[in-house]
């Protein structure tokens, strides 16, 4: 969490002794930052989003636009990964079928040589 604070992603209140005091809102915000990272949003964009968030409600249209743009990126990545997965599945099926045919041919060959 200190990393997020150092990057300016979160602004944390402190008590009289200087200890950080995380509110429930801070915890939820940190969870959201993690979700953005998990979806592949780059740190620079998360920093921009965070700055806008702290600027207030008047930045909601800009934040909405950022999220919509990032959603398109996530959908593109999803389609790309679905294609990669399909390619892997096709290759796995090819190998399974090839191995199965080879094993059947070897079993058939053994029958030809039996007494």
C-alpha positions, 0 to 999 in steps of 0.5 A: 500500500505504501507503493500505491501511496508513493505513486500517488494512487492513494492518499492516506490520512494519518493519525496524530502519531503519523501512522497511516489510517486506511478507511474502508473507502481506501481499501475498496479503492486499492482493490479497484486499482488491483483489478485495473492492474489485473486487466492490463491497465498500465500504471501511467493510466492508473495514475491518471485515473487516480488523479482524476478521481481525487479531483472530484465528480466533475472528472467522471466523464473523463474517467468513464471514457478511460474505462470504456477505452480500457474495456475495448482493450480488454475485449481485444485481448480476450479475442486474441487469447481465445484465438491463441487457445483455439490454436493450442486446442487444434494442435493438441487435437492433432497430436492426440489423433496422430498418437492414437493412429500411430498406436493403432497402426502399431497394434495392427502390425503386431497382429500381422506378425503373430503366429 
